[in-house]
Amino acid sequence: MKRLALALALLTPSWLAGPAFAESYPEARRVLSLGGSITEIIYALGEEARLVGRDTTSNWPPEANALPDVGYLRALSPEGVLNVAPDMILAEEGAGPPEAVAVLQSTGLPYVAVPERYDIAGVLDKVDRVSEALGVPEKGRDLREKLAADLEAVQARSQAVGTPKKVLFILSLQGGRVMAGGTGTAADGIIRLAGGENALAGFQGYKPVTDEAIITAAPDVILMMTRGDEQVDATMNGGNTNAEAAEAAQKIPALAQTPAGRAGAVVVMDGLKLLGFGPRTGEAAVELHDLIYAGS
């Protein structure tokens, strides 16, 4: 029997496997969510009544904006967090700064850090961990099954694409300088999930890129995002509104020389939906797929 169980485990796709952790706090009634995808999952599980606060990146669903804002995910202060008197903190991996997280952990409050992985398995793992931490594994299984079906359907569509189009993700445009996404990023993950190819697979992370690198990459599509805050969007896009930023991108000489620039193939999507890798990831991948391959 043990050998049979092991064989079955090895045959199970990794993204269908259940949770392998046991951090559960069903008694927690004052939950603080740090990270947009975590907040979305809590709402999707129907556990939003337990929320007493959220971070600045948590702006979906719209109702979340009524919760007290404890600050930006990566620039938290222990005082701001503790001010909402949580009895559990659920945080995306990378919340910080590290010294602030260390202080929060030293208080003895349950602090559950949820890993960030930019693929199907990563999305389902988030659901598992959040639902387990909240003590609602049954709700987690229901949400997981729905998401798994959505994501499997997206993957099938993407695999049916012939030659994938090359997509250049632009994080920001400031002073005419392009900050773009390489491998190991949420942008790279969603592009691949949507059936595209990251035009800048030669480096990791988000970095400024030279004109020569942009021209050499020769993207078929330029992808940009909004952040849900007009002031922030304008700042990140060199003072332009989102529509103006898309137009401005085509006026940058290096971008204008690419196949995307010549064809005017610039698409803009909501940033949290696009890069959050939460409950809306299947929907985001379908939308991006359709935008990338529109008219193909």
N, C-alpha and C positions, 0 to 999 in steps of 0.2 A: 504493500500500500504506500509506503514511504517513497519508493521509487516511482510509482504512478503519480503521486502528488507532485514530485519534483519535475517529472516529465511534463505534466500539465502546466506547471508554473513557467517552465521554459518556453512553452508554446504560446503563452499569453502575451499579446503585444504589450509593450511597456506602458503605453498610454491608456490601456484598459485596466491595468492593475490597480487595486484599491490602495488606501492609505497604509503606510508602514510606520506610523508614529502614534503617540498616545497622549498628546497635550490636549486635555479636555477640561473646560471650566463651565459646565452647564449652569452653575449657580451665579455666574457673573451677570449682573443686571445693568452695569454702567460701563459700556464698552466704548473705547476710543479707537477709531479707525485711522490709520496712517497709510495713505496710498489710495489713489483713485480706484484701482482695480479691486482692492479689498472692500472698499465702501460699496462698490457696485455688486459684489458678490453677496454682501450682507443684505442688501435690499432684495436681490434676486432670491435669497433664501427666505425672505419674509421676516427677517429678524431685526428690522430697522428700529423697532420700538426700544431696543436695548441701547441704541447709540446715544452718547452724550456729547460727542464732539467728532471732528474730522480735521484733516489737514487741508491746505490750500488746493492741492491737486484733486481733491474729491469734489467734483462739481457735477456729477451725474449719479443718479437721476436729479432733476432740478430741485426736488424736495430736500436733498442733502445740503443745499446752500443755506437752509434755515438753521442748521446746526452750528454751534460755536466753532470758530476756526482757530486752531492752536498754532498755525504757522506753516511754513513750507516744509515739506517732507524731509529735505536734506539740510535744513537750517533750524532745527527745533531748539527750544529752550526748555529745560526741565520744569521751570516755573509755569510756563504757558501750558504745558501738558498737564501738570498736576492741578492746575487751576480748575479743571472741569471734573475733578475728583473721580477718575475712572477706577473701576475694580478689575479691569483687564485691558491690555493694550494689544491690538492686532496691527502689525506693521509689515509693509513690504520690506524685503531685504534691501539694504542700502539706506534706510532711514538714518538720519544723523543730525549733527556730527557724532562721531563715535563716543566722545566724552559725555555728550548729553544722554545717549542711549545707556551708557554705563551707569550714570546717575539714576536713571529710571529703573534699571534692572536691580540696582542696589537697594531700592525701596522695598523689595519683596513683592511688588505687584506682578501678577502674571504678565509676562511680555512674550508674545508669540511672534517670531520673525518668519515671514512666509517667503520662501525662495522665489527668485525671478528667473524663469527660463522662457525663451521666446520660441516655443513650439507647441504642438498639440498637447504633449505630455505635461508641459509647464502649466497650461491653462487648467487642465483637469486636476493637477496636483494642488493648485491654489484652492480650488473648490473643496477638495478633500480636507485640506488643512484648516481652512476657515470654518467649514461645517463641523469638523471634529472639535476644534477649539471652542466653538459655541455650544457644543453638546447636542447638535441636531444632525447626526449622521444620516438619518433617513431622508431629510430634506436635501442633504448633500448628494445622496445617491440619485435622487430624482433630477436634480439640476445637472449632475454629471452626465447622466444618460442623455439628456436633451442636448447638452453641449457636445458630447461625443458624436452624436448623430449629425449635428450641424457641421462640425469640423471634418468629419469623415466625408460628408457630401462635398464640402469645399475642396478637400484634397483630391477627390475623384475628378472634379472639374479642372483643377489645376494640372493634374497629370495628363489630361486629354489635350493640353496645349502642345502644339508642335514645337517650333523653335521659340523659346521664351523671349519676351521683350526685356531689354535692359532698362532698369529703373534707377534714376539718381534721386535719392532722398536728400532734400535740403532742410536742415534744421533751422537755419537762420540766414538772413541776408543783412549784413551790417557794413556800411561803408563800401558796398560793392564786393565785399569778401563773402565767399560761400563757405558755410560750415555744413559739412555733409556727413552721412552715415556710412560706416564701413561694416565689417562683419562683427558678430557678437553683440549686435544691437537689436532693439525691438523693431526698428525700421527694417533691418535685414530679415528678421523673422517673418514679419507680415508680408513683405515683398515675396518671399519664397512661398509662403502659404497661399498667396494669391496667384501663384503660377508665374511670377516674374523672376528676373535675375538681377541681383544687386550690381549696378554698374561699377561700384567701387569696392570690389572684393579684395583689393590688394592691401588693405590695412584694417585695423580693428578700432572700434569705438567711433566717436564723433570728433572730427578734426577739420580745421580749415584746409581747403584744397586749392592747388594752384590752377591757373588757367590751362596750363599744359595738361594737367591730370584730367581736367574736365573734358577737354577736347579729345584726349586719347580714350577716355571712357566711352565716348560716343553714345550717350543714353538715348533710348527711343522715347522715354517718358520722364518728365520731371515731376517729382512728388513733393508737395509741401503740406503744412498742416496749420490749423488754427488751434488756439489754446483756450478758447471760450472767454477770453478777457481781451477786449479791444485794445486797451492800453498796452498790455503785454505783447499782443500780436504785433502792434505797430512798432514797438521797441525792437522786437526780435527781427522784424522785417524792414529795418532801416527807416522807420518812420512812416511806412506805407500801411494802408488798410490791407486786408487779405486779398481783395480783388486786385488792388494796385500792386501788391507784392508779386502776384502771379505774372502780371504784365511787366513788372520791373525785372523779373528773372529773365524774361526773354530779351531784355535790352542789355543785359550783361554780355559783352562781346564773346566771351568763351562759351557761354550757354547758347548764344544765338548761332554759333557755328556747329552745334550738335544736331543730330537728326530730330531730337525733341524740340529744340529751339526753332529749327526751320519749319517744322510742322505745327508749331504752337501747341504741342502736346504737354500742357502743364495742368496737373490736377491737384486740387486742395481738399483735404479731409479733416474732420475734427480730430485733434491730437489724442485725446484720451481714448476715443473709440479706436483710433488707428493703432496706437502703440500700447494701450493698456494691458492687453492680454488678459482680459476678464470675460464676463458673460457675453459681451457684444463682439468678441473676436471673430466668430463665424460670420456674423453679419458684415463686419468690417472687411474681411477677406473677400467676400462675395462682391461687395461694393467696389473694392479696389480692383479686383479681377475685371469687372465690367468696365471700369474706367480705363484700365490699361489696354484692354483689347477691344475697346469701342470701335466699331467699323471694320474690325478684322474679319 
